[in-house]
Amino acid sequence: MSIYNLNFHDLKVRTAGADTFVEVNVHLQPDLHLDNAHEICDRIEIEIRNNIPRCEVFIHPEPET
């Protein structure tokens, strides 16, 4: 399952000292099982954390319309 073709909006990145905070809304298939939605969000979070040290990531999944 590829996570790289997702649509997203409201990407917000801010820093406080040495910490970075990332918030984003991602669009997922509306019929996606909850476990799969969590897996995708976890993979996105890991990818962001691998590229931004000392990062807190907040992902809000919503159905693609």
PQR file with spaces between the fields and no chain letter, atoms N, CA, C, O and H, PARSE charges and radii, in Angstrom:
ATOM       1  N    MET     1       0.849   -1.177    0.000 -0.4000 1.5000
ATOM       2  CA   MET     1       0.000    0.000    0.000 -0.0000 2.0000
ATOM       3  C    MET     1       0.891    1.236    0.000  0.5500 1.7000
ATOM       4  O    MET     1       1.660    1.445    0.938 -0.5500 1.4000
ATOM       5  N    SER     2       0.797    2.039   -1.024 -0.4000 1.5000
ATOM       6  CA   SER     2       1.614    3.238   -1.119 -0.0000 2.0000
ATOM       7  C    SER     2       0.952    4.393   -0.386  0.5500 1.7000
ATOM       8  O    SER     2      -0.255    4.601   -0.500 -0.5500 1.4000
ATOM       9  H    SER     2       0.172    1.869   -1.786  0.4000 1.0000
ATOM      10  N    ILE     3       1.747    5.141    0.366 -0.4000 1.5000
ATOM      11  CA   ILE     3       1.208    6.318    1.046 -0.0000 2.0000
ATOM      12  C    ILE     3       1.609    7.595    0.327  0.5500 1.7000
ATOM      13  O    ILE     3       1.273    8.686    0.788 -0.5500 1.4000
ATOM      14  H    ILE     3       2.728    4.972    0.459  0.4000 1.0000
ATOM      15  N    TYR     4       2.313    7.488   -0.784 -0.4000 1.5000
ATOM      16  CA   TYR     4       2.877    8.671   -1.413 -0.0000 2.0000
ATOM      17  C    TYR     4       1.940    9.347   -2.398  0.5500 1.7000
ATOM      18  O    TYR     4       2.286   10.402   -2.929 -0.5500 1.4000
ATOM      19  H    TYR     4       2.585    6.602   -1.158  0.4000 1.0000
ATOM      20  N    ASN     5       0.779    8.789   -2.661 -0.4000 1.5000
ATOM      21  CA   ASN     5      -0.174    9.406   -3.574 -0.0000 2.0000
ATOM      22  C    ASN     5      -1.358   10.013   -2.831  0.5500 1.7000
ATOM      23  O    ASN     5      -2.419   10.216   -3.422 -0.5500 1.4000
ATOM      24  H    ASN     5       0.498    7.932   -2.230  0.4000 1.0000
ATOM      25  N    LEU     6      -1.194   10.300   -1.573 -0.4000 1.5000
ATOM      26  CA   LEU     6      -2.274   10.848   -0.770 -0.0000 2.0000
ATOM      27  C    LEU     6      -2.441   12.341   -1.013  0.5500 1.7000
ATOM      28  O    LEU     6      -1.480   13.056   -1.295 -0.5500 1.4000
ATOM      29  H    LEU     6      -0.333   10.135   -1.093  0.4000 1.0000
ATOM      30  N    ASN     7      -3.670   12.787   -0.900 -0.4000 1.5000
ATOM      31  CA   ASN     7      -3.938   14.218   -0.888 -0.0000 2.0000
ATOM      32  C    ASN     7      -3.913   14.684    0.559  0.5500 1.7000
ATOM      33  O    ASN     7      -4.222   13.925    1.477 -0.5500 1.4000
ATOM      34  H    ASN     7      -4.451   12.207   -0.672  0.4000 1.0000
ATOM      35  N    PHE     8      -3.548   15.914    0.743 -0.4000 1.5000
ATOM      36  CA   PHE     8      -3.515   16.477    2.089 -0.0000 2.0000
ATOM      37  C    PHE     8      -3.817   17.972    2.011  0.5500 1.7000
ATOM      38  O    PHE     8      -3.781   18.572    0.937 -0.5500 1.4000
ATOM      39  H    PHE     8      -3.296   16.530   -0.003  0.4000 1.0000
ATOM      40  N    HIS     9      -4.113   18.555    3.162 -0.4000 1.5000
ATOM      41  CA   HIS     9      -4.323   20.001    3.229 -0.0000 2.0000
ATOM      42  C    HIS     9      -4.027   20.473    4.649  0.5500 1.7000
ATOM      43  O    HIS     9      -3.833   19.673    5.565 -0.5500 1.4000
ATOM      44  H    HIS     9      -4.142   18.068    4.034  0.4000 1.0000
ATOM      45  N    ASP    10      -3.998   21.765    4.801 -0.4000 1.5000
ATOM      46  CA   ASP    10      -3.751   22.414    6.095 -0.0000 2.0000
ATOM      47  C    ASP    10      -2.463   21.939    6.759  0.5500 1.7000
ATOM      48  O    ASP    10      -2.433   21.682    7.962 -0.5500 1.4000
ATOM      49  H    ASP    10      -4.156   22.415    4.058  0.4000 1.0000
ATOM      50  N    LEU    11      -1.412   21.826    5.974 -0.4000 1.5000
ATOM      51  CA   LEU    11      -0.109   21.480    6.529 -0.0000 2.0000
ATOM      52  C    LEU    11       0.413   22.680    7.317  0.5500 1.7000
ATOM      53  O    LEU    11       0.521   23.786    6.787 -0.5500 1.4000
ATOM      54  H    LEU    11      -1.436   22.035    4.997  0.4000 1.0000
ATOM      55  N    LYS    12       0.730   22.448    8.575 -0.4000 1.5000
ATOM      56  CA   LYS    12       1.257   23.505    9.441 -0.0000 2.0000
ATOM      57  C    LYS    12       2.534   22.991   10.093  0.5500 1.7000
ATOM      58  O    LYS    12       2.551   21.907   10.678 -0.5500 1.4000
ATOM      59  H    LYS    12       0.642   21.550    9.006  0.4000 1.0000
ATOM      60  N    VAL    13       3.590   23.765    9.990 -0.4000 1.5000
ATOM      61  CA   VAL    13       4.868   23.416   10.599 -0.0000 2.0000
ATOM      62  C    VAL    13       5.313   24.616   11.414  0.5500 1.7000
ATOM      63  O    VAL    13       5.356   25.739   10.912 -0.5500 1.4000
ATOM      64  H    VAL    13       3.576   24.645    9.515  0.4000 1.0000
ATOM      65  N    ARG    14       5.646   24.372   12.681 -0.4000 1.5000
ATOM      66  CA   ARG    14       6.154   25.456   13.521 -0.0000 2.0000
ATOM      67  C    ARG    14       7.262   24.915   14.393  0.5500 1.7000
ATOM      68  O    ARG    14       7.354   23.711   14.636 -0.5500 1.4000
ATOM      69  H    ARG    14       5.611   23.459   13.089  0.4000 1.0000
ATOM      70  N    THR    15       8.096   25.812   14.855 -0.4000 1.5000
ATOM      71  CA   THR    15       9.179   25.416   15.747 -0.0000 2.0000
ATOM      72  C    THR    15       9.040   26.153   17.062  0.5500 1.7000
ATOM      73  O    THR    15       8.499   27.257   17.129 -0.5500 1.4000
ATOM      74  H    THR    15       8.022   26.789   14.657  0.4000 1.0000
ATOM      75  N    ALA    16       9.541   25.518   18.099 -0.4000 1.5000
ATOM      76  CA   ALA    16       9.630   26.116   19.432 -0.0000 2.0000
ATOM      77  C    ALA    16      10.959   25.645   20.000  0.5500 1.7000
ATOM      78  O    ALA    16      11.089   24.497   20.425 -0.5500 1.4000
ATOM      79  H    ALA    16       9.981   24.622   18.044  0.4000 1.0000
ATOM      80  N    GLY    17      11.937   26.529   20.007 -0.4000 1.5000
ATOM      81  CA   GLY    17      13.274   26.119   20.412 -0.0000 2.0000
ATOM      82  C    GLY    17      13.812   25.122   19.400  0.5500 1.7000
ATOM      83  O    GLY    17      13.800   25.374   18.195 -0.5500 1.4000
ATOM      84  H    GLY    17      11.831   27.461   19.662  0.4000 1.0000
ATOM      85  N    ALA    18      14.283   23.989   19.902 -0.4000 1.5000
ATOM      86  CA   ALA    18      14.836   22.955   19.018 -0.0000 2.0000
ATOM      87  C    ALA    18      13.773   21.971   18.531  0.5500 1.7000
ATOM      88  O    ALA    18      14.086   21.065   17.759 -0.5500 1.4000
ATOM      89  H    ALA    18      14.293   23.785   20.881  0.4000 1.0000
ATOM      90  N    ASP    19      12.532   22.130   18.965 -0.4000 1.5000
ATOM      91  CA   ASP    19      11.463   21.196   18.605 -0.0000 2.0000
ATOM      92  C    ASP    19      10.669   21.715   17.409  0.5500 1.7000
ATOM      93  O    ASP    19      10.490   22.921   17.236 -0.5500 1.4000
ATOM      94  H    ASP    19      12.277   22.865   19.592  0.4000 1.0000
ATOM      95  N    THR    20      10.202   20.783   16.598 -0.4000 1.5000
ATOM      96  CA   THR    20       9.367   21.098   15.443 -0.0000 2.0000
ATOM      97  C    THR    20       8.034   20.386   15.611  0.5500 1.7000
ATOM      98  O    THR    20       7.984   19.235   16.044 -0.5500 1.4000
ATOM      99  H    THR    20      10.347   19.804   16.739  0.4000 1.0000
ATOM     100  N    PHE    21       6.962   21.073   15.268 -0.4000 1.5000
ATOM     101  CA   PHE    21       5.613   20.522   15.366 -0.0000 2.0000
ATOM     102  C    PHE    21       4.979   20.553   13.983  0.5500 1.7000
ATOM     103  O    PHE    21       4.943   21.592   13.324 -0.5500 1.4000
ATOM     104  H    PHE    21       7.002   22.009   14.916  0.4000 1.0000
ATOM     105  N    VAL    22       4.478   19.392   13.553 -0.4000 1.5000
ATOM     106  CA   VAL    22       3.884   19.256   12.226 -0.0000 2.0000
ATOM     107  C    VAL    22       2.443   18.794   12.396  0.5500 1.7000
ATOM     108  O    VAL    22       2.169   17.814   13.089 -0.5500 1.4000
ATOM     109  H    VAL    22       4.507   18.548   14.088  0.4000 1.0000
ATOM     110  N    GLU    23       1.524   19.516   11.754 -0.4000 1.5000
ATOM     111  CA   GLU    23       0.112   19.126   11.734 -0.0000 2.0000
ATOM     112  C    GLU    23      -0.324   19.042   10.281  0.5500 1.7000
ATOM     113  O    GLU    23       0.036   19.893    9.468 -0.5500 1.4000
ATOM     114  H    GLU    23       1.747   20.313   11.191  0.4000 1.0000
ATOM     115  N    VAL    24      -1.099   18.017    9.957 -0.4000 1.5000
ATOM     116  CA   VAL    24      -1.576   17.865    8.581 -0.0000 2.0000
ATOM     117  C    VAL    24      -2.861   17.041    8.561  0.5500 1.7000
ATOM     118  O    VAL    24      -3.049   16.135    9.372 -0.5500 1.4000
ATOM     119  H    VAL    24      -1.392   17.325   10.617  0.4000 1.0000
ATOM     120  N    ASN    25      -3.728   17.373    7.627 -0.4000 1.5000
ATOM     121  CA   ASN    25      -4.931   16.584    7.368 -0.0000 2.0000
ATOM     122  C    ASN    25      -4.666   15.774    6.112  0.5500 1.7000
ATOM     123  O    ASN    25      -4.286   16.334    5.084 -0.5500 1.4000
ATOM     124  H    ASN    25      -3.574   18.109    6.968  0.4000 1.0000
ATOM     125  N    VAL    26      -4.861   14.461    6.181 -0.4000 1.5000
ATOM     126  CA   VAL    26      -4.665   13.599    5.022 -0.0000 2.0000
ATOM     127  C    VAL    26      -5.998   12.991    4.597  0.5500 1.7000
ATOM     128  O    VAL    26      -6.855   12.691    5.428 -0.5500 1.4000
ATOM     129  H    VAL    26      -5.170   14.007    7.017  0.4000 1.0000
ATOM     130  N    HIS    27      -6.153   12.818    3.295 -0.4000 1.5000
ATOM     131  CA   HIS    27      -7.370   12.229    2.735 -0.0000 2.0000
ATOM     132  C    HIS    27      -7.127   10.751    2.491  0.5500 1.7000
ATOM     133  O    HIS    27      -6.154   10.374    1.837 -0.5500 1.4000
ATOM     134  H    HIS    27      -5.457   13.062    2.619  0.4000 1.0000
ATOM     135  N    LEU    28      -8.007    9.921    3.013 -0.4000 1.5000
ATOM     136  CA   LEU    28      -7.922    8.475    2.840 -0.0000 2.0000
ATOM     137  C    LEU    28      -9.203    7.972    2.188  0.5500 1.7000
ATOM     138  O    LEU    28     -10.230    8.650    2.202 -0.5500 1.4000
ATOM     139  H    LEU    28      -8.797   10.227    3.544  0.4000 1.0000
ATOM     140  N    GLN    29      -9.129    6.775    1.617 -0.4000 1.5000
ATOM     141  CA   GLN    29     -10.314    6.178    1.008 -0.0000 2.0000
ATOM     142  C    GLN    29     -11.405    6.039    2.067  0.5500 1.7000
ATOM     143  O    GLN    29     -11.131    5.575    3.173 -0.5500 1.4000
ATOM     144  H    GLN    29      -8.295    6.223    1.606  0.4000 1.0000
ATOM     145  N    PRO    30     -12.629    6.431    1.748 -0.5600 1.5000
ATOM     146  CA   PRO    30     -13.700    6.397    2.751  0.2800 2.0000
ATOM     147  C    PRO    30     -14.029    5.000    3.268  0.5500 1.7000
ATOM     148  O    PRO    30     -14.519    4.855    4.388 -0.5500 1.4000
ATOM     149  N    ASP    31     -13.764    3.965    2.460 -0.4000 1.5000
ATOM     150  CA   ASP    31     -14.092    2.603    2.884 -0.0000 2.0000
ATOM     151  C    ASP    31     -12.908    1.882    3.523  0.5500 1.7000
ATOM     152  O    ASP    31     -12.971    0.675    3.758 -0.5500 1.4000
ATOM     153  H    ASP    31     -13.367    4.083    1.550  0.4000 1.0000
ATOM     154  N    LEU    32     -11.846    2.601    3.799 -0.4000 1.5000
ATOM     155  CA   LEU    32     -10.652    2.015    4.385 -0.0000 2.0000
ATOM     156  C    LEU    32     -10.925    1.571    5.821  0.5500 1.7000
ATOM     157  O    LEU    32     -11.525    2.306    6.604 -0.5500 1.4000
ATOM     158  H    LEU    32     -11.795    3.581    3.608  0.4000 1.0000
ATOM     159  N    HIS    33     -10.483    0.372    6.153 -0.4000 1.5000
ATOM     160  CA   HIS    33     -10.643   -0.148    7.509 -0.0000 2.0000
ATOM     161  C    HIS    33      -9.833    0.716    8.477  0.5500 1.7000
ATOM     162  O    HIS    33      -8.762    1.213    8.128 -0.5500 1.4000
ATOM     163  H    HIS    33      -9.996   -0.225    5.516  0.4000 1.0000
ATOM     164  N    LEU    34     -10.345    0.887    9.676 -0.4000 1.5000
ATOM     165  CA   LEU    34      -9.702    1.747   10.673 -0.0000 2.0000
ATOM     166  C    LEU    34      -8.259    1.335   10.946  0.5500 1.7000
ATOM     167  O    LEU    34      -7.387    2.191   11.090 -0.5500 1.4000
ATOM     168  H    LEU    34     -11.215    0.483    9.959  0.4000 1.0000
ATOM     169  N    ASP    35      -8.004    0.035   11.017 -0.4000 1.5000
ATOM     170  CA   ASP    35      -6.630   -0.431   11.240 -0.0000 2.0000
ATOM     171  C    ASP    35      -5.697    0.021   10.120  0.5500 1.7000
ATOM     172  O    ASP    35      -4.555    0.405   10.374 -0.5500 1.4000
ATOM     173  H    ASP    35      -8.713   -0.661   10.900  0.4000 1.0000
ATOM     174  N    ASN    36      -6.185   -0.024    8.884 -0.4000 1.5000
ATOM     175  CA   ASN    36      -5.369    0.418    7.747 -0.0000 2.0000
ATOM     176  C    ASN    36      -5.142    1.927    7.778  0.5500 1.7000
ATOM     177  O    ASN    36      -4.060    2.404    7.435 -0.5500 1.4000
ATOM     178  H    ASN    36      -7.112   -0.335    8.678  0.4000 1.0000
ATOM     179  N    ALA    37      -6.153    2.669    8.184 -0.4000 1.5000
ATOM     180  CA   ALA    37      -6.000    4.123    8.296 -0.0000 2.0000
ATOM     181  C    ALA    37      -4.935    4.466    9.331  0.5500 1.7000
ATOM     182  O    ALA    37      -4.115    5.357    9.108 -0.5500 1.4000
ATOM     183  H    ALA    37      -7.032    2.282    8.462  0.4000 1.0000
ATOM     184  N    HIS    38      -4.944    3.763   10.460 -0.4000 1.5000
ATOM     185  CA   HIS    38      -3.925    3.993   11.492 -0.0000 2.0000
ATOM     186  C    HIS    38      -2.537    3.614   10.985  0.5500 1.7000
ATOM     187  O    HIS    38      -1.560    4.305   11.276 -0.5500 1.4000
ATOM     188  H    HIS    38      -5.610    3.039   10.640  0.4000 1.0000
ATOM     189  N    GLU    39      -2.447    2.542   10.244 -0.4000 1.5000
ATOM     190  CA   GLU    39      -1.159    2.111    9.694 -0.0000 2.0000
ATOM     191  C    GLU    39      -0.595    3.167    8.745  0.5500 1.7000
ATOM     192  O    GLU    39       0.595    3.477    8.794 -0.5500 1.4000
ATOM     193  H    GLU    39      -3.240    1.981   10.008  0.4000 1.0000
ATOM     194  N    ILE    40      -1.441    3.714    7.890 -0.4000 1.5000
ATOM     195  CA   ILE    40      -1.000    4.748    6.960 -0.0000 2.0000
ATOM     196  C    ILE    40      -0.529    5.981    7.722  0.5500 1.7000
ATOM     197  O    ILE    40       0.523    6.540    7.413 -0.5500 1.4000
ATOM     198  H    ILE    40      -2.408    3.462    7.850  0.4000 1.0000
ATOM     199  N    CYS    41      -1.300    6.404    8.711 -0.4000 1.5000
ATOM     200  CA   CYS    41      -0.909    7.573    9.507 -0.0000 2.0000
ATOM     201  C    CYS    41       0.398    7.321   10.254  0.5500 1.7000
ATOM     202  O    CYS    41       1.234    8.217   10.364 -0.5500 1.4000
ATOM     203  H    CYS    41      -2.154    5.950    8.962  0.4000 1.0000
ATOM     204  N    ASP    42       0.574    6.115   10.763 -0.4000 1.5000
ATOM     205  CA   ASP    42       1.828    5.771   11.448 -0.0000 2.0000
ATOM     206  C    ASP    42       3.008    5.839   10.479  0.5500 1.7000
ATOM     207  O    ASP    42       4.079    6.331   10.835 -0.5500 1.4000
ATOM     208  H    ASP    42      -0.105    5.387   10.673  0.4000 1.0000
ATOM     209  N    ARG    43       2.814    5.351    9.267 -0.4000 1.5000
ATOM     210  CA   ARG    43       3.898    5.378    8.279 -0.0000 2.0000
ATOM     211  C    ARG    43       4.249    6.808    7.882  0.5500 1.7000
ATOM     212  O    ARG    43       5.423    7.133    7.704 -0.5500 1.4000
ATOM     213  H    ARG    43       1.944    4.952    8.977  0.4000 1.0000
ATOM     214  N    ILE    44       3.247    7.654    7.744 -0.4000 1.5000
ATOM     215  CA   ILE    44       3.496    9.068    7.436 -0.0000 2.0000
ATOM     216  C    ILE    44       4.270    9.710    8.581  0.5500 1.7000
ATOM     217  O    ILE    44       5.237   10.437    8.351 -0.5500 1.4000
ATOM     218  H    ILE    44       2.293    7.390    7.888  0.4000 1.0000
ATOM     219  N    GLU    45       3.850    9.444    9.796 -0.4000 1.5000
ATOM     220  CA   GLU    45       4.525   10.003   10.968 -0.0000 2.0000
ATOM     221  C    GLU    45       5.987    9.563   11.025  0.5500 1.7000
ATOM     222  O    GLU    45       6.867   10.382   11.290 -0.5500 1.4000
ATOM     223  H    GLU    45       3.065    8.853    9.982  0.4000 1.0000
ATOM     224  N    ILE    46       6.253    8.293   10.781 -0.4000 1.5000
ATOM     225  CA   ILE    46       7.632    7.783   10.797 -0.0000 2.0000
ATOM     226  C    ILE    46       8.462    8.467    9.723  0.5500 1.7000
ATOM     227  O    ILE    46       9.603    8.856    9.974 -0.5500 1.4000
ATOM     228  H    ILE    46       5.539    7.628   10.565  0.4000 1.0000
ATOM     229  N    GLU    47       7.902    8.617    8.534 -0.4000 1.5000
ATOM     230  CA   GLU    47       8.635    9.264    7.445 -0.0000 2.0000
ATOM     231  C    GLU    47       8.980   10.712    7.805  0.5500 1.7000
ATOM     232  O    GLU    47      10.095   11.164    7.540 -0.5500 1.4000
ATOM     233  H    GLU    47       6.976    8.301    8.330  0.4000 1.0000
ATOM     234  N    ILE    48       8.047   11.431    8.397 -0.4000 1.5000
ATOM     235  CA   ILE    48       8.315   12.819    8.800 -0.0000 2.0000
ATOM     236  C    ILE    48       9.381   12.852    9.893  0.5500 1.7000
ATOM     237  O    ILE    48      10.318   13.647    9.823 -0.5500 1.4000
ATOM     238  H    ILE    48       7.142   11.064    8.612  0.4000 1.0000
ATOM     239  N    ARG    49       9.242   11.994   10.898 -0.4000 1.5000
ATOM     240  CA   ARG    49      10.214   11.977   11.999 -0.0000 2.0000
ATOM     241  C    ARG    49      11.606   11.564   11.533  0.5500 1.7000
ATOM     242  O    ARG    49      12.600   12.018   12.100 -0.5500 1.4000
ATOM     243  H    ARG    49       8.481   11.348   10.954  0.4000 1.0000
ATOM     244  N    ASN    50      11.697   10.717   10.516 -0.4000 1.5000
ATOM     245  CA   ASN    50      13.000   10.328    9.975 -0.0000 2.0000
ATOM     246  C    ASN    50      13.699   11.493    9.290  0.5500 1.7000
ATOM     247  O    ASN    50      14.922   11.487    9.143 -0.5500 1.4000
ATOM     248  H    ASN    50      10.890   10.349   10.055  0.4000 1.0000
ATOM     249  N    ASN    51      12.930   12.491    8.872 -0.4000 1.5000
ATOM     250  CA   ASN    51      13.493   13.623    8.149 -0.0000 2.0000
ATOM     251  C    ASN    51      13.604   14.900    8.979  0.5500 1.7000
ATOM     252  O    ASN    51      14.324   15.825    8.601 -0.5500 1.4000
ATOM     253  H    ASN    51      11.937   12.496    8.991  0.4000 1.0000
ATOM     254  N    ILE    52      12.905   14.954   10.093 -0.4000 1.5000
ATOM     255  CA   ILE    52      12.940   16.146   10.950 -0.0000 2.0000
ATOM     256  C    ILE    52      13.230   15.696   12.376  0.5500 1.7000
ATOM     257  O    ILE    52      12.365   15.102   13.020 -0.5500 1.4000
ATOM     258  H    ILE    52      12.320   14.203   10.400  0.4000 1.0000
ATOM     259  N    PRO    53      14.429   15.968   12.880 -0.5600 1.5000
ATOM     260  CA   PRO    53      14.745   15.564   14.257  0.2800 2.0000
ATOM     261  C    PRO    53      13.908   16.349   15.267  0.5500 1.7000
ATOM     262  O    PRO    53      13.474   17.471   15.007 -0.5500 1.4000
ATOM     263  N    ARG    54      13.697   15.723   16.426 -0.4000 1.5000
ATOM     264  CA   ARG    54      12.941   16.358   17.524 -0.0000 2.0000
ATOM     265  C    ARG    54      11.610   16.913   17.021  0.5500 1.7000
ATOM     266  O    ARG    54      11.332   18.106   17.142 -0.5500 1.4000
ATOM     267  H    ARG    54      14.050   14.811   16.637  0.4000 1.0000
ATOM     268  N    CYS    55      10.805   16.032   16.461 -0.4000 1.5000
ATOM     269  CA   CYS    55       9.567   16.432   15.803 -0.0000 2.0000
ATOM     270  C    CYS    55       8.364   15.753   16.454  0.5500 1.7000
ATOM     271  O    CYS    55       8.393   14.555   16.737 -0.5500 1.4000
ATOM     272  H    CYS    55      11.031   15.063   16.363  0.4000 1.0000
ATOM     273  N    GLU    56       7.319   16.524   16.686 -0.4000 1.5000
ATOM     274  CA   GLU    56       6.019   15.999   17.101 -0.0000 2.0000
ATOM     275  C    GLU    56       5.100   16.096   15.892  0.5500 1.7000
ATOM     276  O    GLU    56       5.016   17.144   15.251 -0.5500 1.4000
ATOM     277  H    GLU    56       7.296   17.497   16.456  0.4000 1.0000
ATOM     278  N    VAL    57       4.411   15.001   15.582 -0.4000 1.5000
ATOM     279  CA   VAL    57       3.572   14.953   14.381 -0.0000 2.0000
ATOM     280  C    VAL    57       2.130   14.680   14.783  0.5500 1.7000
ATOM     281  O    VAL    57       1.849   13.766   15.558 -0.5500 1.4000
ATOM     282  H    VAL    57       4.479   14.150   16.102  0.4000 1.0000
ATOM     283  N    PHE    58       1.219   15.488   14.245 -0.4000 1.5000
ATOM     284  CA   PHE    58      -0.213   15.322   14.487 -0.0000 2.0000
ATOM     285  C    PHE    58      -0.890   15.169   13.131  0.5500 1.7000
ATOM     286  O    PHE    58      -0.881   16.090   12.314 -0.5500 1.4000
ATOM     287  H    PHE    58       1.447   16.231   13.615  0.4000 1.0000
ATOM     288  N    ILE    59      -1.476   13.997   12.898 -0.4000 1.5000
ATOM     289  CA   ILE    59      -2.110   13.706   11.614 -0.0000 2.0000
ATOM     290  C    ILE    59      -3.599   13.490   11.835  0.5500 1.7000
ATOM     291  O    ILE    59      -4.016   12.702   12.684 -0.5500 1.4000
ATOM     292  H    ILE    59      -1.483   13.249   13.561  0.4000 1.0000
ATOM     293  N    HIS    60      -4.388   14.212   11.047 -0.4000 1.5000
ATOM     294  CA   HIS    60      -5.835   14.051   11.104 -0.0000 2.0000
ATOM     295  C    HIS    60      -6.298   13.393    9.805  0.5500 1.7000
ATOM     296  O    HIS    60      -6.289   14.035    8.755 -0.5500 1.4000
ATOM     297  H    HIS    60      -4.049   14.853   10.358  0.4000 1.0000
ATOM     298  N    PRO    61      -6.708   12.110    9.861 -0.5600 1.5000
ATOM     299  CA   PRO    61      -7.213   11.469    8.646  0.2800 2.0000
ATOM     300  C    PRO    61      -8.672   11.843    8.396  0.5500 1.7000
ATOM     301  O    PRO    61      -9.467   11.963    9.328 -0.5500 1.4000
ATOM     302  N    GLU    62      -9.001   12.024    7.138 -0.4000 1.5000
ATOM     303  CA   GLU    62     -10.396   12.278    6.774 -0.0000 2.0000
ATOM     304  C    GLU    62     -10.681   11.612    5.446  0.5500 1.7000
ATOM     305  O    GLU    62      -9.755   11.363    4.674 -0.5500 1.4000
ATOM     306  H    GLU    62      -8.355   11.927    6.381  0.4000 1.0000
ATOM     307  N    PRO    63     -11.950   11.314    5.156 -0.5600 1.5000
ATOM     308  CA   PRO    63     -12.272   10.603    3.921  0.2800 2.0000
ATOM     309  C    PRO    63     -12.063   11.457    2.676  0.5500 1.7000
ATOM     310  O    PRO    63     -12.384   12.645    2.652 -0.5500 1.4000
ATOM     311  N    GLU    64     -11.521   10.825    1.650 -0.4000 1.5000
ATOM     312  CA   GLU    64     -11.383   11.474    0.348 -0.0000 2.0000
ATOM     313  C    GLU    64     -12.775   11.601   -0.249  0.5500 1.7000
ATOM     314  O    GLU    64     -13.552   10.647   -0.229 -0.5500 1.4000
ATOM     315  H    GLU    64     -11.260    9.859    1.669  0.4000 1.0000
ATOM     316  N    THR    65     -13.090   12.768   -0.777 -0.4000 1.5000
ATOM     317  CA   THR    65     -14.418   12.955   -1.365 -0.0000 2.0000
ATOM     318  C    THR    65     -14.342   13.115   -2.858  0.5500 1.7000
ATOM     319  O    THR    65     -15.370   13.282   -3.514 -0.5500 1.4000
ATOM     320  H    THR    65     -12.458   13.543   -0.793  0.4000 1.0000
